[in-house]
Amino acid sequence: MRPRPVLRAALASVLALVALSGCSADDEADLRYAGDYSSHPPLAVVGYPSMGTLGITQQVVWRIADGKAGELTSLADPDQDKATTEKTAENWIAAFRKGAGGAVTAEFYDEGSYRQTIVLYLHGTSQIKEIEVRPVSVDGKGVWRVSMAEPNPGEATAVAPWVPKTPGELGSKRVR
């Protein structure tokens, strides 16, 4: 005798609940990342990111696109002033939310073992945003965080003179 579809669905739900309730924090982070990844446009990449620099960059773009200032602030370097990072998050969302929700190319400059400069090209709005990420210690664990020290809206939207207008022009080597 074969189980009925309703019984199978109930059994599958219980098994899924048991599996999810036994998840570690890392498993929960993986599930959250998978959900974010599937619900946002793919990030085009130029240059040579590490897994850490790519991961934090994706999260920055996603939090800007989603308008989640608190979650964006949580990606900031913990050694930075909290009020400054909160204001910077608000500025980035106000200035770049529309563009971050569409096609974005992230160009990773230079080698990324200590820190990495990333230029975000927001294609739908023709905006350019430079960010810098570096590894830090949070709760004794090495993680990548973004520098968020642009509390002035003009600072947040300024484009450095060295930044090319299109991805790949400098071969992902920074020229200053």
Secondary structure by P-SEA (a helix, b strand, c coil): ccccaaaaaaaaaaaaaaaaaaccaaaaaaaaaaaaaaaccbbbbcccccaaaaaaaaaaaaaaaaccaaaaaaaccccccaaaaaaaaaaaaaccaaaaacbbbbbbccccccbbbbbbbbccccbbbbbbbbbbbcccbbbbbbbccccccccccccccccccccccccccccc
